[in-house]
Amino acid sequence: VRESKATGEDAERDFGNRWTSGSLTSPLGPELSAIVRGSEMLDPNVDINHNFGYAVRWYVPEHQMNYIKDRHTVLSLDTSDAIGRDDIGFILEDSQTGGVLAAADFNEINLFEFSKWIADFLVKFPKCTLIPEARSSGRAMIDYIVIRLCELGIDPFTRIYNTVVQYK
C-alpha cells in the first residue's frame, strides 16, 4: 500500500477488497458485504509438503481434513511456466458451498515434480475434480497427471474436467 501511494477509499478498494461507496453500482449490499468480510480467515493453516517443499494455505481447521476427503471439491489450476515471472495459482473449493478450502501460489518450481504432486493430491482427495488451464505448460502437466492416474488404476476422465465425459 505504501509503495502504491494509495490512500483512503482507494486503498480500501484496491487492497482491502472492500466496496467503499453506496452507489447503485455496488456489487453487494451492505449486509452481504459485512457477511463476506466476517467470513475472512486471516490466519490460515499452512501445510508444507516435506517431499516437495510446497506450501498450501488451508482455510479449514486441521481436524476437518478428513471431512474434506469425503466432500466433492474442485481444484482450479491456473498454470504457468513457474520460472519467476508468473505464479501457478491453486484454489480448492467445496463444490456444494462454493467456499474456498485451500489456496496456494507456486513459482520457480520444476513442472514435472509439481505435476507429480498434483497427481498425489488427487489421490489423497478422491472426490476432487481438477480443472486445469490447458494452455502452454498446462498441457504437459495434464499429460503427466493422466499417466500417473492411469498407473494407479484411476480413470483420469473422471478426475480431470473434460468435455468427453462432462457433456456425453
OpenMM code with the backbone's topology and positions (N, CA, C; nanometers):
from openmm import Vec3, app, unit

residues = "VAL ARG GLU SER LYS ALA THR GLY GLU ASP ALA GLU ARG ASP PHE GLY ASN ARG TRP THR SER GLY SER LEU THR SER PRO LEU GLY PRO GLU LEU SER ALA ILE VAL ARG GLY SER GLU MET LEU ASP PRO ASN VAL ASP ILE ASN HIS ASN PHE GLY TYR ALA VAL ARG TRP TYR VAL PRO GLU HIS GLN MET ASN TYR ILE LYS ASP ARG HIS THR VAL LEU SER LEU ASP THR SER ASP ALA ILE GLY ARG ASP ASP ILE GLY PHE ILE LEU GLU ASP SER GLN THR GLY GLY VAL LEU ALA ALA ALA ASP PHE ASN GLU ILE ASN LEU PHE GLU PHE SER LYS TRP ILE ALA ASP PHE LEU VAL LYS PHE PRO LYS CYS THR LEU ILE PRO GLU ALA ARG SER SER GLY ARG ALA MET ILE ASP TYR ILE VAL ILE ARG LEU CYS GLU LEU GLY ILE ASP PRO PHE THR ARG ILE TYR ASN THR VAL VAL GLN TYR LYS".split()
positions = [
    Vec3(0.0838, -0.1178, 0.0000),
    Vec3(0.0000, 0.0000, 0.0000),
    Vec3(0.0880, 0.1237, 0.0000),
    Vec3(0.1906, 0.1199, 0.0820),
    Vec3(0.2809, 0.2345, 0.0923),
    Vec3(0.3473, 0.2631, -0.0422),
    Vec3(0.3928, 0.1592, -0.1115),
    Vec3(0.4607, 0.1782, -0.2394),
    Vec3(0.3660, 0.2290, -0.3472),
    Vec3(0.2385, 0.1943, -0.3392),
    Vec3(0.1424, 0.2369, -0.4416),
    Vec3(0.0952, 0.3793, -0.4196),
    Vec3(0.1125, 0.4308, -0.3002),
    Vec3(0.0686, 0.5648, -0.2620),
    Vec3(-0.0831, 0.5774, -0.2608),
    Vec3(-0.1542, 0.4650, -0.2554),
    Vec3(-0.2998, 0.4679, -0.2448),
    Vec3(-0.3383, 0.5028, -0.1019),
    Vec3(-0.4438, 0.5814, -0.0886),
    Vec3(-0.4905, 0.6204, 0.0448),
    Vec3(-0.6422, 0.6114, 0.0509),
    Vec3(-0.6947, 0.6147, 0.1718),
    Vec3(-0.8387, 0.6217, 0.1939),
    Vec3(-0.9173, 0.5135, 0.1236),
    Vec3(-1.0261, 0.5563, 0.0583),
    Vec3(-1.1159, 0.4609, -0.0068),
    Vec3(-1.0480, 0.3864, -0.1210),
    Vec3(-0.9546, 0.4514, -0.1906),
    Vec3(-0.8813, 0.3823, -0.2973),
    Vec3(-0.8045, 0.2631, -0.2418),
    Vec3(-0.7372, 0.2812, -0.1293),
    Vec3(-0.6621, 0.1716, -0.0674),
    Vec3(-0.7568, 0.0635, -0.0171),
    Vec3(-0.8704, 0.1022, 0.0407),
    Vec3(-0.9680, 0.0039, 0.0891),
    Vec3(-1.0185, -0.0830, -0.0256),
    Vec3(-1.0499, -0.0214, -0.1400),
    Vec3(-1.0999, -0.0970, -0.2551),
    Vec3(-0.9912, -0.1844, -0.3156),
    Vec3(-0.8741, -0.1251, -0.3405),
    Vec3(-0.7691, -0.1958, -0.4137),
    Vec3(-0.6974, -0.3017, -0.3317),
    Vec3(-0.6793, -0.2776, -0.2019),
    Vec3(-0.6009, -0.3699, -0.1214),
    Vec3(-0.6817, -0.4406, -0.0135),
    Vec3(-0.7959, -0.3838, 0.0237),
    Vec3(-0.8799, -0.4457, 0.1260),
    Vec3(-0.9997, -0.5180, 0.0685),
    Vec3(-1.0142, -0.5095, -0.0656),
    Vec3(-1.1250, -0.5738, -0.1349),
    Vec3(-1.2592, -0.5333, -0.0729),
    Vec3(-1.2719, -0.4043, -0.0398),
    Vec3(-1.3942, -0.3526, 0.0218),
    Vec3(-1.4562, -0.2475, -0.0691),
    Vec3(-1.5823, -0.2648, -0.0996),
    Vec3(-1.6547, -0.1669, -0.1784),
    Vec3(-1.6854, -0.0504, -0.0866),
    Vec3(-1.6397, 0.0671, -0.1208),
    Vec3(-1.6474, 0.1781, -0.0266),
    Vec3(-1.7584, 0.2772, -0.0557),
    Vec3(-1.8250, 0.2659, -0.1689),
    Vec3(-1.9329, 0.3606, -0.1975),
    Vec3(-2.0661, 0.2879, -0.1919),
    Vec3(-2.1717, 0.3622, -0.1657),
    Vec3(-2.3043, 0.3033, -0.1548),
    Vec3(-2.3883, 0.3268, -0.2782),
    Vec3(-2.3245, 0.3459, -0.3918),
    Vec3(-2.3977, 0.3763, -0.5133),
    Vec3(-2.4702, 0.2533, -0.5664),
    Vec3(-2.5514, 0.2761, -0.6678),
    Vec3(-2.6265, 0.1661, -0.7292),
    Vec3(-2.5354, 0.0670, -0.7989),
    Vec3(-2.4108, 0.1038, -0.8233),
    Vec3(-2.3184, 0.0129, -0.8910),
    Vec3(-2.2476, -0.0818, -0.7947),
    Vec3(-2.2749, -0.0733, -0.6670),
    Vec3(-2.2138, -0.1643, -0.5703),
    Vec3(-2.2540, -0.3073, -0.6033),
    Vec3(-2.1587, -0.3989, -0.6118),
    Vec3(-2.1931, -0.5370, -0.6460),
    Vec3(-2.2689, -0.6095, -0.5352),
    Vec3(-2.2506, -0.5707, -0.4107),
    Vec3(-2.3171, -0.6336, -0.2972),
    Vec3(-2.3755, -0.5252, -0.2069),
    Vec3(-2.4849, -0.5589, -0.1434),
    Vec3(-2.5415, -0.4668, -0.0462),
    Vec3(-2.4585, -0.4653, 0.0808),
    Vec3(-2.4849, -0.3698, 0.1722),
    Vec3(-2.4041, -0.3594, 0.2944),
    Vec3(-2.4135, -0.4825, 0.3844),
    Vec3(-2.5309, -0.5465, 0.3899),
    Vec3(-2.5454, -0.6655, 0.4759),
    Vec3(-2.4610, -0.7810, 0.4235),
    Vec3(-2.4697, -0.8055, 0.2926),
    Vec3(-2.3923, -0.9156, 0.2341),
    Vec3(-2.2424, -0.8857, 0.2396),
    Vec3(-2.2060, -0.7601, 0.2202),
    Vec3(-2.0640, -0.7218, 0.2315),
    Vec3(-2.0109, -0.7501, 0.3712),
    Vec3(-2.0907, -0.7225, 0.4727),
    Vec3(-2.0486, -0.7484, 0.6113),
    Vec3(-2.0321, -0.8978, 0.6357),
    Vec3(-2.1208, -0.9789, 0.5783),
    Vec3(-2.1103, -1.1250, 0.5931),
    Vec3(-1.9818, -1.1749, 0.5277),
    Vec3(-1.9538, -1.1261, 0.4078),
    Vec3(-1.8325, -1.1685, 0.3369),
    Vec3(-1.7084, -1.1292, 0.4174),
    Vec3(-1.7022, -1.0057, 0.4652),
    Vec3(-1.5862, -0.9627, 0.5450),
    Vec3(-1.5753, -1.0421, 0.6742),
    Vec3(-1.6886, -1.0775, 0.7339),
    Vec3(-1.6870, -1.1549, 0.8578),
    Vec3(-1.6398, -1.2975, 0.8395),
    Vec3(-1.6463, -1.3500, 0.7158),
    Vec3(-1.6050, -1.4882, 0.6911),
    Vec3(-1.4567, -1.4992, 0.6560),
    Vec3(-1.3879, -1.3881, 0.6460),
    Vec3(-1.2472, -1.3883, 0.6084),
    Vec3(-1.1624, -1.4550, 0.7159),
    Vec3(-1.0728, -1.5433, 0.6735),
    Vec3(-0.9804, -1.6086, 0.7661),
    Vec3(-0.8431, -1.5461, 0.7461),
    Vec3(-0.7966, -1.4762, 0.8463),
    Vec3(-0.6708, -1.4035, 0.8350),
    Vec3(-0.5485, -1.4891, 0.8658),
    Vec3(-0.5689, -1.6018, 0.9322),
    Vec3(-0.4570, -1.6846, 0.9731),
    Vec3(-0.4796, -1.8298, 0.9313),
    Vec3(-0.4615, -1.8609, 0.8026),
    Vec3(-0.4862, -1.9980, 0.7579),
    Vec3(-0.3817, -2.0951, 0.8122),
    Vec3(-0.4168, -2.2226, 0.8115),
    Vec3(-0.3209, -2.3277, 0.8470),
    Vec3(-0.2322, -2.3504, 0.7246),
    Vec3(-0.1033, -2.3409, 0.7415),
    Vec3(-0.0117, -2.3617, 0.6294),
    Vec3(0.0475, -2.5006, 0.6415),
    Vec3(0.0239, -2.5804, 0.5372),
    Vec3(0.0765, -2.7170, 0.5325),
    Vec3(0.1911, -2.7187, 0.4319),
    Vec3(0.3089, -2.7585, 0.4781),
    Vec3(0.4248, -2.7665, 0.3889),
    Vec3(0.4528, -2.9133, 0.3613),
    Vec3(0.4449, -2.9499, 0.2346),
    Vec3(0.4744, -3.0864, 0.1947),
    Vec3(0.6246, -3.1056, 0.1988),
    Vec3(0.6715, -3.1977, 0.2817),
    Vec3(0.8160, -3.2143, 0.3020),
    Vec3(0.8848, -3.2855, 0.1861),
    Vec3(0.8103, -3.3620, 0.1058),
    Vec3(0.8719, -3.4270, -0.0099),
    Vec3(0.9022, -3.3280, -0.1210),
    Vec3(0.8150, -3.2290, -0.1378),
    Vec3(0.8298, -3.1351, -0.2482),
    Vec3(0.8608, -2.9923, -0.2029),
    Vec3(0.8304, -2.9597, -0.0776),
    Vec3(0.8536, -2.8255, -0.0273),
    Vec3(0.7457, -2.7254, -0.0633),
    Vec3(0.6303, -2.7730, -0.1084),
    Vec3(0.5218, -2.6831, -0.1466),
    Vec3(0.4375, -2.6484, -0.0248),
    Vec3(0.3943, -2.5236, -0.0169),
    Vec3(0.3127, -2.4763, 0.0940),
    Vec3(0.1714, -2.4464, 0.0456),
    Vec3(0.0725, -2.4997, 0.1159),
    Vec3(-0.0681, -2.4765, 0.0842),
    Vec3(-0.1330, -2.4100, 0.2052),
    Vec3(-0.2077, -2.3037, 0.1791),
    Vec3(-0.2821, -2.2352, 0.2843),
    Vec3(-0.4201, -2.2993, 0.2949),
    Vec3(-0.4475, -2.3637, 0.4068),
    Vec3(-0.5768, -2.4286, 0.4294),
    Vec3(-0.6662, -2.3364, 0.5107),
    Vec3(-0.7879, -2.3182, 0.4648),
    Vec3(-0.8832, -2.2287, 0.5304),
    Vec3(-0.9881, -2.3056, 0.6089),
    Vec3(-0.9533, -2.4245, 0.6480),
    Vec3(-1.0359, -2.5059, 0.7366),
    Vec3(-0.9461, -2.5552, 0.8488),
    Vec3(-1.0023, -2.5776, 0.9661),
    Vec3(-0.9191, -2.6301, 1.0762),
    Vec3(-0.8599, -2.7665, 1.0419),
    Vec3(-0.7448, -2.7929, 1.0976),
    Vec3(-0.6746, -2.9183, 1.0687),
    Vec3(-0.7587, -3.0413, 1.0998),
    Vec3(-0.8417, -3.0346, 1.2045),
    Vec3(-0.9218, -3.1508, 1.2416),
    Vec3(-1.0341, -3.1801, 1.1413),
    Vec3(-1.0564, -3.0925, 1.0428),
    Vec3(-1.1595, -3.1159, 0.9414),
    Vec3(-1.1034, -3.1721, 0.8108),
    Vec3(-0.9760, -3.2070, 0.8079),
    Vec3(-0.9150, -3.2562, 0.6849),
    Vec3(-0.9811, -3.3854, 0.6357),
    Vec3(-1.0179, -3.4747, 0.7257),
    Vec3(-1.0861, -3.5972, 0.6823),
    Vec3(-1.2223, -3.5653, 0.6235),
    Vec3(-1.2866, -3.4627, 0.6761),
    Vec3(-1.4144, -3.4159, 0.6232),
    Vec3(-1.3987, -3.3773, 0.4755),
    Vec3(-1.2888, -3.3129, 0.4415),
    Vec3(-1.2668, -3.2687, 0.3041),
    Vec3(-1.2513, -3.3885, 0.2105),
    Vec3(-1.1906, -3.4949, 0.2583),
    Vec3(-1.1733, -3.6137, 0.1743),
    Vec3(-1.3071, -3.6732, 0.1323),
    Vec3(-1.4114, -3.6507, 0.2111),
    Vec3(-1.5443, -3.7048, 0.1805),
    Vec3(-1.6319, -3.6067, 0.1036),
    Vec3(-1.5828, -3.4856, 0.0764),
    Vec3(-1.6607, -3.3833, 0.0064),
    Vec3(-1.6212, -3.3781, -0.1407),
    Vec3(-1.7166, -3.3432, -0.2245),
    Vec3(-1.6848, -3.3166, -0.3643),
    Vec3(-1.6228, -3.1779, -0.3706),
    Vec3(-1.5023, -3.1733, -0.4230),
    Vec3(-1.4287, -3.0480, -0.4312),
    Vec3(-1.3820, -3.0241, -0.5745),
    Vec3(-1.3461, -2.9003, -0.6011),
    Vec3(-1.2958, -2.8611, -0.7321),
    Vec3(-1.1606, -2.7939, -0.7112),
    Vec3(-1.0610, -2.8435, -0.7818),
    Vec3(-0.9273, -2.7845, -0.7763),
    Vec3(-0.9034, -2.7097, -0.9062),
    Vec3(-0.9003, -2.5769, -0.8992),
    Vec3(-0.8727, -2.4933, -1.0161),
    Vec3(-0.7236, -2.4651, -1.0206),
    Vec3(-0.6670, -2.4825, -1.1378),
    Vec3(-0.5231, -2.4652, -1.1535),
    Vec3(-0.4958, -2.3684, -1.2675),
    Vec3(-0.4411, -2.2525, -1.2349),
    Vec3(-0.4003, -2.1536, -1.3342),
    Vec3(-0.2526, -2.1785, -1.3592),
    Vec3(-0.2225, -2.2445, -1.4690),
    Vec3(-0.0862, -2.2908, -1.4934),
    Vec3(0.0032, -2.1792, -1.5480),
    Vec3(0.1310, -2.1994, -1.5333),
    Vec3(0.2328, -2.1111, -1.5907),
    Vec3(0.3608, -2.1928, -1.6034),
    Vec3(0.4642, -2.1287, -1.6535),
    Vec3(0.5931, -2.1973, -1.6636),
    Vec3(0.6682, -2.1993, -1.5316),
    Vec3(0.6214, -2.1231, -1.4336),
    Vec3(0.6790, -2.1203, -1.2982),
    Vec3(0.8289, -2.0940, -1.3001),
    Vec3(0.8667, -1.9909, -1.3749),
    Vec3(1.0091, -1.9579, -1.3850),
    Vec3(1.0395, -1.8196, -1.3299),
    Vec3(0.9535, -1.7704, -1.2398),
    Vec3(0.9842, -1.6458, -1.1727),
    Vec3(0.9015, -1.5266, -1.2155),
    Vec3(0.8326, -1.5349, -1.3293),
    Vec3(0.7556, -1.4195, -1.3739),
    Vec3(0.6054, -1.4368, -1.3524),
    Vec3(0.5594, -1.5582, -1.3394),
    Vec3(0.4159, -1.5839, -1.3318),
    Vec3(0.3928, -1.7049, -1.2420),
    Vec3(0.3115, -1.6869, -1.1394),
    Vec3(0.2822, -1.7968, -1.0470),
    Vec3(0.1832, -1.8957, -1.1060),
    Vec3(0.1895, -2.0176, -1.0566),
    Vec3(0.0825, -2.1142, -1.0789),
    Vec3(-0.0157, -2.0916, -0.9649),
    Vec3(-0.1399, -2.0652, -0.9996),
    Vec3(-0.2434, -2.0437, -0.8986),
    Vec3(-0.3192, -2.1725, -0.8712),
    Vec3(-0.3508, -2.1970, -0.7455),
    Vec3(-0.4115, -2.3219, -0.6978),
    Vec3(-0.5224, -2.2828, -0.6009),
    Vec3(-0.6469, -2.3171, -0.6340),
    Vec3(-0.7610, -2.2884, -0.5464),
    Vec3(-0.8437, -2.4158, -0.5337),
    Vec3(-0.8682, -2.4587, -0.4107),
    Vec3(-0.9537, -2.5748, -0.3836),
    Vec3(-1.0832, -2.5239, -0.3225),
    Vec3(-1.1965, -2.5597, -0.3852),
    Vec3(-1.3265, -2.5133, -0.3382),
    Vec3(-1.4190, -2.6304, -0.3093),
    Vec3(-1.5086, -2.6104, -0.2146),
    Vec3(-1.6152, -2.7055, -0.1853),
    Vec3(-1.7207, -2.6861, -0.2938),
    Vec3(-1.7538, -2.7917, -0.3678),
    Vec3(-1.8455, -2.7754, -0.4805),
    Vec3(-1.9895, -2.7506, -0.4365),
    Vec3(-2.0236, -2.7822, -0.3122),
    Vec3(-2.1592, -2.7561, -0.2640),
    Vec3(-2.1754, -2.6145, -0.2126),
    Vec3(-2.0801, -2.5683, -0.1356),
    Vec3(-2.0931, -2.4362, -0.0727),
    Vec3(-2.0240, -2.3261, -0.1514),
    Vec3(-1.9288, -2.3621, -0.2384),
    Vec3(-1.8503, -2.2625, -0.3098),
    Vec3(-1.7410, -2.2016, -0.2247),
    Vec3(-1.7287, -2.2483, -0.1004),
    Vec3(-1.6274, -2.1949, -0.0101),
    Vec3(-1.4876, -2.2370, -0.0484),
    Vec3(-1.3935, -2.1467, -0.0285),
    Vec3(-1.2530, -2.1776, -0.0552),
    Vec3(-1.1984, -2.2594, 0.0610),
    Vec3(-1.1459, -2.3766, 0.0300),
    Vec3(-1.0885, -2.4651, 0.1312),
    Vec3(-0.9380, -2.4465, 0.1434),
    Vec3(-0.8729, -2.4204, 0.0297),
    Vec3(-0.7270, -2.4057, 0.0299),
    Vec3(-0.6859, -2.3220, -0.0902),
    Vec3(-0.5679, -2.2615, -0.0788),
    Vec3(-0.5118, -2.1836, -0.1886),
    Vec3(-0.3603, -2.1889, -0.1797),
    Vec3(-0.2967, -2.1675, -0.2935),
    Vec3(-0.1502, -2.1643, -0.2966),
    Vec3(-0.1046, -2.0946, -0.4232),
    Vec3(0.0170, -2.0487, -0.4191),
    Vec3(0.0827, -1.9887, -0.5347),
    Vec3(0.2189, -2.0558, -0.5461),
    Vec3(0.2524, -2.0985, -0.6664),
    Vec3(0.3793, -2.1685, -0.6860),
    Vec3(0.4602, -2.0975, -0.7937),
    Vec3(0.5890, -2.0805, -0.7661),
    Vec3(0.6753, -2.0129, -0.8595),
    Vec3(0.8156, -2.0707, -0.8464),
    Vec3(0.8886, -2.0679, -0.9538),
    Vec3(1.0248, -2.1208, -0.9565),
    Vec3(1.0305, -2.2647, -0.9066),
    Vec3(0.9545, -2.3491, -0.9749),
    Vec3(0.9486, -2.4912, -0.9405),
    Vec3(0.9703, -2.5749, -1.0657),
    Vec3(0.9937, -2.7027, -1.0461),
    Vec3(1.0058, -2.7978, -1.1549),
    Vec3(0.8649, -2.8460, -1.1911),
    Vec3(0.8229, -2.8257, -1.3152),
    Vec3(0.6857, -2.8588, -1.3554),
    Vec3(0.6573, -3.0092, -1.3493),
    Vec3(0.7574, -3.0910, -1.3767),
    Vec3(0.7392, -3.2362, -1.3673),
    Vec3(0.7090, -3.2762, -1.2226),
    Vec3(0.7887, -3.2252, -1.1288),
    Vec3(0.7669, -3.2565, -0.9873),
    Vec3(0.6332, -3.2012, -0.9392),
    Vec3(0.5968, -3.0827, -0.9861),
    Vec3(0.4697, -3.0236, -0.9479),
    Vec3(0.3531, -3.1084, -0.9988),
    Vec3(0.3629, -3.1561, -1.1213),
    Vec3(0.2581, -3.2417, -1.1784),
    Vec3(0.2437, -3.3697, -1.0980),
    Vec3(0.3558, -3.4235, -1.0544),
    Vec3(0.3544, -3.5429, -0.9696),
    Vec3(0.2817, -3.5127, -0.8383),
    Vec3(0.3091, -3.3970, -0.7807),
    Vec3(0.2459, -3.3563, -0.6560),
    Vec3(0.0946, -3.3386, -0.6744),
    Vec3(0.0543, -3.2791, -0.7867),
    Vec3(-0.0893, -3.2627, -0.8136),
    Vec3(-0.1561, -3.3988, -0.8268),
    Vec3(-0.0933, -3.4918, -0.8943),
    Vec3(-0.1494, -3.6269, -0.9060),
    Vec3(-0.1637, -3.6900, -0.7675),
    Vec3(-0.0633, -3.6753, -0.6836),
    Vec3(-0.0711, -3.7265, -0.5461),
    Vec3(-0.1852, -3.6596, -0.4682),
    Vec3(-0.2043, -3.5306, -0.4915),
    Vec3(-0.3122, -3.4560, -0.4262),
    Vec3(-0.4480, -3.5150, -0.4661),
    Vec3(-0.4639, -3.5458, -0.5942),
    Vec3(-0.5896, -3.6041, -0.6415),
    Vec3(-0.6133, -3.7429, -0.5810),
    Vec3(-0.5071, -3.8164, -0.5585),
    Vec3(-0.5199, -3.9474, -0.4933),
    Vec3(-0.5603, -3.9282, -0.3474),
    Vec3(-0.4995, -3.8324, -0.2806),
    Vec3(-0.5291, -3.8067, -0.1386),
    Vec3(-0.6733, -3.7603, -0.1189),
    Vec3(-0.7260, -3.6850, -0.2157),
    Vec3(-0.8631, -3.6338, -0.2078),
    Vec3(-0.9450, -3.6956, -0.3215),
    Vec3(-0.9997, -3.8147, -0.2976),
    Vec3(-1.0607, -3.8947, -0.4046),
    Vec3(-1.1876, -3.8365, -0.4674),
    Vec3(-1.2470, -3.7361, -0.4071),
    Vec3(-1.3664, -3.6743, -0.4659),
    Vec3(-1.3359, -3.5370, -0.5247),
    Vec3(-1.2098, -3.5133, -0.5503),
    Vec3(-1.1658, -3.3849, -0.6055),
    Vec3(-1.1597, -3.3943, -0.7582),
    Vec3(-1.2149, -3.2942, -0.8248),
    Vec3(-1.2066, -3.2839, -0.9703),
    Vec3(-1.1131, -3.1693, -1.0044),
    Vec3(-1.0152, -3.1977, -1.0880),
    Vec3(-0.9179, -3.0976, -1.1299),
    Vec3(-0.9701, -3.0241, -1.2526),
    Vec3(-0.9647, -2.8906, -1.2480),
    Vec3(-0.9961, -2.8088, -1.3653),
    Vec3(-0.8706, -2.7276, -1.3965),
    Vec3(-0.7850, -2.7829, -1.4833),
    Vec3(-0.6601, -2.7141, -1.5144),
    Vec3(-0.6764, -2.6205, -1.6339),
    Vec3(-0.5975, -2.5154, -1.6342),
    Vec3(-0.5878, -2.4335, -1.7539),
    Vec3(-0.5063, -2.5159, -1.8532),
    Vec3(-0.5586, -2.5353, -1.9717),
    Vec3(-0.4935, -2.6235, -2.0688),
    Vec3(-0.4161, -2.5446, -2.1739),
    Vec3(-0.3441, -2.4429, -2.1309),
    Vec3(-0.2613, -2.3646, -2.2214),
    Vec3(-0.1154, -2.3831, -2.1846),
    Vec3(-0.0307, -2.3667, -2.2813),
    Vec3(0.1129, -2.3663, -2.2581),
    Vec3(0.1568, -2.4888, -2.1770),
    Vec3(0.2217, -2.4664, -2.0650),
    Vec3(0.2746, -2.5759, -1.9836),
    Vec3(0.1642, -2.6602, -1.9209),
    Vec3(0.0438, -2.6084, -1.9142),
    Vec3(-0.0680, -2.6832, -1.8579),
    Vec3(-0.0934, -2.8137, -1.9301),
    Vec3(-0.0735, -2.8140, -2.0603),
    Vec3(-0.0948, -2.9372, -2.1378),
    Vec3(0.0026, -3.0473, -2.0957),
    Vec3(0.1265, -3.0102, -2.0752),
    Vec3(0.2262, -3.1085, -2.0323),
    Vec3(0.1939, -3.1588, -1.8918),
    Vec3(0.1491, -3.0700, -1.8042),
    Vec3(0.1108, -3.1121, -1.6690),
    Vec3(-0.0055, -3.2107, -1.6753),
    Vec3(-0.1052, -3.1799, -1.7579),
    Vec3(-0.2200, -3.2694, -1.7727),
    Vec3(-0.1740, -3.4055, -1.8236),
    Vec3(-0.0839, -3.4071, -1.9223),
    Vec3(-0.0320, -3.5337, -1.9751),
    Vec3(0.0290, -3.6187, -1.8647),
    Vec3(0.1130, -3.5578, -1.7808),
    Vec3(0.1765, -3.6347, -1.6737),
    Vec3(0.0726, -3.6830, -1.5727),
    Vec3(-0.0210, -3.5962, -1.5351),
    Vec3(-0.1230, -3.6345, -1.4367),
    Vec3(-0.2069, -3.7507, -1.4895),
    Vec3(-0.2420, -3.7472, -1.6170),
    Vec3(-0.3177, -3.8569, -1.6788),
    Vec3(-0.2390, -3.9871, -1.6684),
    Vec3(-0.1119, -3.9824, -1.7059),
    Vec3(-0.0277, -4.1035, -1.6994),
    Vec3(-0.0197, -4.1562, -1.5569),
    Vec3(0.0028, -4.0669, -1.4623),
    Vec3(0.0164, -4.1079, -1.3213),
    Vec3(-0.1134, -4.1685, -1.2685),
    Vec3(-0.2264, -4.1069, -1.2973),
    Vec3(-0.3543, -4.1618, -1.2505),
    Vec3(-0.3811, -4.2986, -1.3133),
    Vec3(-0.3504, -4.3128, -1.4417),
    Vec3(-0.3685, -4.4437, -1.5075),
    Vec3(-0.2811, -4.5511, -1.4428),
    Vec3(-0.1573, -4.5156, -1.4099),
    Vec3(-0.0681, -4.6105, -1.3420),
    Vec3(-0.1276, -4.6587, -1.2107),
    Vec3(-0.2045, -4.5713, -1.1443),
    Vec3(-0.2636, -4.6046, -1.0149),
    Vec3(-0.4017, -4.6679, -1.0284),
    Vec3(-0.4448, -4.6917, -1.1530),
    Vec3(-0.5747, -4.7538, -1.1755),
    Vec3(-0.6915, -4.6584, -1.1600),
    Vec3(-0.6653, -4.5289, -1.1702),
    Vec3(-0.7697, -4.4267, -1.1568),
    Vec3(-0.8019, -4.3726, -1.2956),
    Vec3(-0.9291, -4.3703, -1.3310),
    Vec3(-0.9714, -4.3193, -1.4608),
    Vec3(-0.9563, -4.1675, -1.4619),
    Vec3(-0.8617, -4.1143, -1.5390),
    Vec3(-0.8394, -3.9688, -1.5376),
    Vec3(-0.9579, -3.8892, -1.5925),
    Vec3(-1.0415, -3.9532, -1.6753),
    Vec3(-1.1574, -3.8830, -1.7293),
    Vec3(-1.2598, -3.8494, -1.6222),
    Vec3(-1.2534, -3.9194, -1.5097),
    Vec3(-1.3463, -3.8899, -1.4001),
    Vec3(-1.2865, -3.7942, -1.2976),
    Vec3(-1.1592, -3.7619, -1.3115),
    Vec3(-1.0910, -3.6774, -1.2120),
    Vec3(-1.0428, -3.5441, -1.2669),
    Vec3(-1.0311, -3.5351, -1.3987),
    Vec3(-0.9886, -3.4114, -1.4637),
    Vec3(-1.1035, -3.3660, -1.5520),
    Vec3(-1.1502, -3.2446, -1.5324),
    Vec3(-1.2620, -3.1951, -1.6104),
    Vec3(-1.2292, -3.2030, -1.7590),
    Vec3(-1.3247, -3.2545, -1.8352),
    Vec3(-1.3076, -3.2654, -1.9794),
    Vec3(-1.4447, -3.2753, -2.0442),
    Vec3(-1.4551, -3.2319, -2.1663),
    Vec3(-1.5857, -3.2320, -2.2332),
    Vec3(-1.6266, -3.3714, -2.2803),
    Vec3(-1.5338, -3.4646, -2.2914),
    Vec3(-1.5687, -3.6001, -2.3345),
    Vec3(-1.6661, -3.6636, -2.2348),
    Vec3(-1.6373, -3.6533, -2.1063),
    Vec3(-1.7236, -3.7138, -2.0031),
    Vec3(-1.8329, -3.6180, -1.9599),
    Vec3(-1.8001, -3.4918, -1.9376),
    Vec3(-1.8966, -3.3990, -1.8796),
    Vec3(-2.0125, -3.3680, -1.9725),
    Vec3(-1.9935, -3.3797, -2.1041),
    Vec3(-2.1013, -3.3468, -2.1984),
    Vec3(-2.1454, -3.4656, -2.2827),
    Vec3(-2.1301, -3.5868, -2.2331),
    Vec3(-2.1732, -3.7020, -2.3147),
    Vec3(-2.3217, -3.7265, -2.3018),
] * unit.nanometer
topology = app.Topology()
chain = topology.addChain("A")
for resn in residues:
    res = topology.addResidue(resn, chain)
    for name in ("N", "CA", "C"):
        topology.addAtom(name, app.Element.getBySymbol(name[0]), res)
